[in-house]
C-alpha cells in the first residue's frame, strides 16, 4: 500500500519535474530573452537596463525597442539621490535621444543646484510601450533603492505594446495580460510562444521595417470618441497607473507625475475619416482655426481640444487621462502632480499649444523638453523632502542658455521629423529644411542621420572641430554631453573641468573635478 502511494505521488509530480528540468536546461543553454529589468554592466560595479527587456511586451520582437544605456552603482554611494524615469518616446527624448530628454536636462540642473550630492536619474523609458510595461517595471524597482520616481506617460495607451488597439496585444482581459507577462519570465513559455508564432500566417504589416513603428503598432486605426474601445483604453490607463502608484506608496517611494501635453493648434486630426457628423474632428479643427483667426482664443482652444478628442487615430491621449492623473494625486500619499499641460499652455501663444513647443502630435522640441525638466525641477524642490530642507550650495542653471546642446541636436531632430512627416499617419509632402549644408553641424548631423557615424563618433568629430577653431565654449558643450552620457568616465570629467577653467567657469570646473575624484 505504501509503495502504491509512492507511485501515485511520483505520477502526480512527474509532469512538474519534467517541466522544471526542461526550464533548467533552457536556462543553461541561455535560450530566449532575459526578463530582468536590470543586468550587470560590463563594469561589474554597475547595474544597467536590460537590452532585451522590451521583448517581453512585443509579440513581434522585430518591433521591440531599446532604451538608454544608463549605469548606476550596485552599492549606492552615500549622499546619492536616485530617481527612475518611467515613460515612452516623449520621455526618452525622441527624436533627439541621448541628451535631448527632459531627464538629462533635469539631472544637469539638479547636479549644479546640489553639487554636494550625487544625482542619479535613470531613464527607463522605451518607445511604443504603455502602462502595462510601466506597471511591470514598477514591481522590480523597489529593490534598487530609488529615492523617487518621475512619470510622464499616456499617449501610447491605445497603440503601445499590449494596448487595446495594438498589433502587439495578447487579449483584452487585464488579468490574462498580466498573467501572460508573468508567465513570460519562464523560458518554457517563451519557447511555446515562439513555436505557436511559427504556425501563424505572417502579417508583414506588423513587421515591415519600411513602415513607421506607429503604423506597425496600430492594428485598429479607428477608435471613435466614447466608443467601447475608447472607454476600455481609459480604464486600462486608470487601472495600471493606479496599481503602479499604490505599489510605490506601499514602499514609501515618492512619485512625481506630469499631466500630458500635446499639439493642439499645429496638428490637424490624424484621422481623415468622419466618424459621425456630431463628433467630426476635421470640422472642429476648422472651427478652431476660424476662431483663432478672429482672435477668439478661448473659443479656439475649446474647438482645438474637441478636434483632438474626436480624432479617431488615438495617438494623442484623451483629456480623461489628465483627470485620472490629478485624481491619484489627491488620493494617494506621496504622489505629486506637476501640471505640465498647463505649463505648455502658459508658454504658448494665446495659451494654445502648437508648433512652438511640439515637433508633431506629441513629441516636444528641445524647448518643450526644457519645460518638462523645469516642471519636475520645481516639483522636486517643493515636495521632495531632502531638497525642501537642503540649503542651496550650488547655482540655479538656466537650461535655455546653459544646457549643453548644440545646433547638431536641433538639425538631427529636424531631419528625423522631416522624414516621419512624409510617412503614415501624417502623409505630408516633403518640406524644405533651411540649413546651410556646408555647415559642420549640418554635415555631421546628416551623417549620423544616415548612420554613417554613430553618436560617439559624431560628438568626437564636433569636439575636434571646435578645438581646432578655438571654440572652447562649443567644445565644452560637447564634452559635457559626454559627461551626461557616460557619467562615470573620468576622462570626460577631467576634460570638462579643463575647458571650464579655460573659460573661467570656476564653479563648473570645481564640480567636474570633484566628480572625477580630485576634490573641489
N, C-alpha and C positions, 0 to 999 in steps of 0.2 A: 504493500500500500504506500509506504514511504517513497519507494522508488517511482511509483506511478505519479505521485505528486511532484516529484523532481522532474520527471519527463514533461508534465504539463507546464510547469514553471519555465522550463527551457523552451518549450514550444511557444509560450507567450512572449518570452524575452528575445527569442532568436531574431525576429524581424528588426527589433530595435538595435540589437547588437550588430546586425548586418549593416543597418543604416549608419550606425556610429563608425563602423570600420570603413565604409565607403567614404564617409565625411573626412575621416582622418587621412585616408590615402589621398583624397583630392587636395587636402591642405598641404600634405607633404610634397606633392608634385606642383604645388602653387597654381592650381587650376583657378580660372576665373579672376575676379577682381576683389580687392581689399575693400571692406566697407567701414573701416575705422575712419573717423573724421581726421585724425592726425596720425602721422607716422614719424619715425625718427629720421631726421635730416642726415645728409652726408656727414656733416659735423655732428657727432652724436650728442653734443651738449644741447641740441635744439630739437623742438617739435616743428613740423611743417604740415600744412594742409595736404591731405592725401590727394594725389594727382588723379586718382580713379574714382573719387567719391561720388561724382555725379552719375556714374553708370548705374548706380542703384535706382535712380529715379527715371531714367530714359529707357523706354522699351527698345528703341533703336540706338545702339551705342554710337553709331556714326554722328548722332546729334548731341552726345554728351559733351558738356562744356568744361573748361578748365579755369580755375581761379588763379589768384595771385600766389606767388611763392614768397610767403612772409614767415620767417622763422621767429621763434620765441623760446626763451630758456626753459628747459625742463625743470630746473631748480630756480624758482622765481627769486630774483635778487631782492635784497632789502631796498625799500624806497621805490619800488616799481608799482606803477598803476597800469593794470592790464584791462583793455577793453576789446571785446569782439564786435565786429560789424556784421549784421545779417541783412541781406538784400539780394537784388538781382543786377541786371545790367546797368541801371542808373547808379547803383551803389558801387559797382566795380569801376565806374568811370568811363563807360562806353561813350564815344568811340576812342577816347584818348588812351584809356587804360593806364597802367603804371601810375604816374603822379597826377593824372587828371581826375582823380576821385576825391570826393569830399573827405574821405577817411585819411588820406595822406595830408591834405590841407589842414585838417583838424590836428593831426599829430604834430605838424610843423608849428602850428600856433601854440599848442599846449607845451611843447618842449622848450620854447623860449619864455613862456609865461612862468613855468615851474622848472627851471634848469637844475634845481636841487634834486629832482626826481627823474626816474627813468620812465618815459611814457611809451607804452606798447599799445598800438592799435592794430589789431589783426583782422584784416578784411576777409571774411568768409563768403562774400557774395559770388554768385555764379549766374551767368546769363541763362535765361529761359527756365528758371526754377520759380516755385511759388511757396506758399506757406506749408505745404506738405513736407518739402525738404527742410525748410527752416525749423519746423517743429521737430523733425527727426534730428537735426543738428543740435537743437537745444537739449535733448536728452543726454548728450555726451559732454556738454560744455562745462557743467559744474565741476567736473573732475580736473579742470585745467586752471583753477584759481582765478576766475575773472573778477575784477572789481566792478565791472559794469558791462552792459550790452547796449549797443546802438542799433536801431532798426529803422530802415527806410525801404518798404516793400509793399507790393499790392497790385501793380499794373499787370503782372503776369498771371493773375489768379485764374483766368479762364483758359488761356492757351499755354501756360507754362507746364512743365512736366507734371503729369498726373492730374492736370486741371480738367474741369468738367467738359471742355470743348477741345481738349488737346489730342493730337495724334499719338501722344505718349501716355495715354491713360490706361489703367488696368481695371476699369469698372467705375461705378458711381457710388457705391456704398462706402462710406468713410471707414467703417470697421474693417471691411475687406481690404481696402487700400493699405491701411496701417498694418494689418496682419501680414499682407504680402511683403511690405517693406521690411518687417521684422524677419520674415522667412528668408529674404534675400541675403541675410547675413550668413546663411548656410551655403556652402559650396555645392551641395547636392541640389538645392533649389535652383541655383544658378545654372547647373548642368541641365536640369529638366527644362528650364526656361529657354535655354539655347536650343535644346532638342525640339521643343514644341514650336519654336520660331522657325526652324528649318522646314517644317511641313506647311507653314502658312504661305499663301500666294504673296509674291514680292510686290510691294507697293512702292514704286520708285518715287512717288510724290513725297514720301516721308524721308527718303534718304538721298535724293538727288542734290548733290553739292552745288549744282548750278543755281538752285533756288535759294532764296534767303532763308535763314533759320526761322524767321517769322512765318513764312509760307509753309515750311515743312512741319511746323508745330501746330498750325491752325487747321484742325480737322473739320470743325464745324464753323463755317465762316459767317454765319448769320445768327446772332443771338438777339432777338427783338427785346425791346425795353419791356420790363415787367413780365417777361415770359418765364416759364418754369426753369429753363436753363439759366436765365439771368438771376433768378432768385436762388437757385442752387449754388451759383458762384458766390453770392453774398453770404450764404450760410456756411459754405466751405471756408471762406476767409474768417468769418466770425469764430467758428469752432476751432480752427487750427491756431489762429492768433491767440484766442483766449486760453487754450490749453497751454500754449507756449509761455504766455505771460504768467499764468498761475504756477507753472513749473518753476520759473525763475523766482517767483515770490517765495515758494517753499524753501528755496536755497538762499534766500535773503540777498539776491543779486539785483541791484537796481537796473531798470531798463529805461532808456531814453528813446522814445519812438516819435518819428516825424509824420505829420499828415502829408498826403500825397499831392504834389503839384503836377500839372500837365499843361500842354499848349492849347489854349482855347482860341485865341484870335488867329494865330499863324498856321493852324492845322484844320483844313476842311475835313468834314466827315470822311473817314476812310471807306465806309460802305457807300456805294453809289446806288444801292437798291432802296427804293422807297418801301419800307415795310408796311406802312399804312399812311393814309392821309393825315391822321391825327398825330402820329408820332414821326414826323418827317424830319430827319436830321438836316438834309440839304436846305429845306425850306427855313428851318430855324437859323441855320448859318447865314442864309441870305438876309433874313430879317435883322440879324445881329450886325451884319456889315452895313446895312442901311442906317440902323440906329447909331452906329459908331460914326458914320459919315455925317450924321446930323448932330453929333456931339452929345447924344443921349447915352451917357456912359453906363448908367445903371441898367437901363433897358437893354443895351447891347450886351452887357455882362450876363443878364438873365438868358438871353437868346443863345449866346455862345455856350453857356452851360447846358442848356437843353439840347443843343446840337451835339454836344459831347455825350450826353446821357442817352440820346436816341440813336447814336451811331451803332449800327448792328455789328460792326467789327470791334470787339471788346479789347482793344489794345490800350485803352485808357480806362482806369478804374472808375467804377460808378461812385458818385459822391457818398453813397451809403458807407463805403469803406472808411472815409474820414469820420463819419458819425460813429462807427464801431471803434476806431482808434481812440476817439475822445471818450467814449463810454468806458473803455477799460482804464483810461487814465483816471477816471473818477472812482471806479470800482475797486481797483487793485492797488494795494500799498506798494510803494517803490516803483510805480510806473509813472514816468514823467513825459507828458506830451509836449513836443515843441511844434508850433504851428508853422510848418514850412510852406504850406499852401498860402497862408496869409502873408508870409514874408515875401514870397514871389509876387503876389498881387501888389503889395505895398511898394515894390521896387520895379513895377511895370507901368508903362504909360497909361494913365487913366484907370489904373487898378485892374487891368485885364492882361493876363499872362499871354505873351506872344513870342515872336522870334528873337526878341532882345535877350531872353534868358534860355530859350529852348532851341534845339537843333532840328527837331521834327516833332513828333507827337508827345513824347515823354522824356527824352534824354536831355538833361541840362547841358548848356555850353559851359565853358570854364567859369564865366561869371555866375551862372546858376549853381555850379558845384561850390563856388566860394560862399554863396548864400546859405547853402545847406550846412557847410562847415561852420559858418558863423552862428547858425541857429543852434547846432549841437553844442558849440563852444559856450554860448550864453546859457543854455540849459544846464550844462555841467557846472559852470561857475555858480549858478543859482541853487542847484539841488544836489550835486554830488558832495557828500559830507566832507571829504578830505579837502576838496577845492574851496568849499564855502568857508572853512576855518583857516586855510593856509594863507599866510601873508604873501603878497606878491613880491617875489625876489627878482624875477626877470622883467622882460618888457612885453608889451602888447603888440603883436605883429599885425600889420595891415596886409591882408592876403592879396588885395588888388595890386599893390605895388611891390611887395617883398617876397611873395611866394615864388619859388624857383621854377617857373615855366618859361618857355621861350616861344617865338613865332613858329618854331618847328612843331610844337604841340597843336597850336591852332590850325596850321596848314594840314597836318596829318588828319586831324579830326574832320576838317572840311572835305578832304579827299574821300574819306570813308562815307560821310553823309552824302556827298555828291553821287557816289556810286549807288548807295542804298536808295536814294530817292528816285532813281531810274527803274527800280525793281518793285515787285509787288510788296505791299498793297498801295504804294504811292503812285507808281507808274507815271512819273513826271518826265518831260523831255529834259535832256542834259542841259544844265545851266552852265554859264561861263564862270570860271574861277579867275578872279582878277589878281593873280600873283605874278611877280617877276620871276620867270623861270630860270633866270641866271643867278638868282639869289641862293646863297649857300644853304639856308634853312629849307627853302623850297626843294632844292635838288636832293638834299638828304631825306626830307620827308617823303618825296616821291619814290626814292629808292627803298625806303622802309615800307611804303605802301604796297609796292610790287614784290616785296620780300627778297630784294637783292641785298639788304642789310638786315640784321637783327637789331633789337633795340639797343643793346650794349654797344654794338659797332656804330650805330648812329650817334649815340652820345659821345663816343670816343672821337669820331670824325668832327663833330661840332666843337668839342673841347680843344682839339688840336688847332682848328680854325681860329677860335677866339684867342688862344695863347699866341699864335703866330701874328695875329693882328693887334696884340697887346690890349685886347678887350677883356680885362681881368674880371669885370663885373659879369660879363657873359659866361666866362669860364667858371666863375663861382656858382652861377645858377646851374650849370651842367653838373658840377661836382656835388652840389647839394642834392640834385636829383638822384645821383648815385648813392648818396648817404641815406636818402629815404628808401631807395630800392634795396640796398644792402647795408642795413644799419650797424652790422657787426664787423664790417670790413674796415680795419684801421687805416688802410692806405688812402681811402677816400676821406675819412675823417681828418687825417693829417693834411691832405691837400686842401680841404675846405678851410681849415684853420690858417694855413699859409696864405691862401688867397684873401681871406678876410683880413688878416693882418696887413697885407699889401694895400688893401682898400681902406685901412684904418677903421675897420669894424670890430672894435675890441671885444664887445660882449659876445658877438657871434664867434670870434676866434676862441675866446675863453670856453664857450660851450663845447665846441668841437674838440678842443684839446682835452677837456675833461672826459668827453665820451671816448676819446682814444686812449685814455688812461694816463694822461700827463698832468693831472691836477687841474686847477682852474686859473 
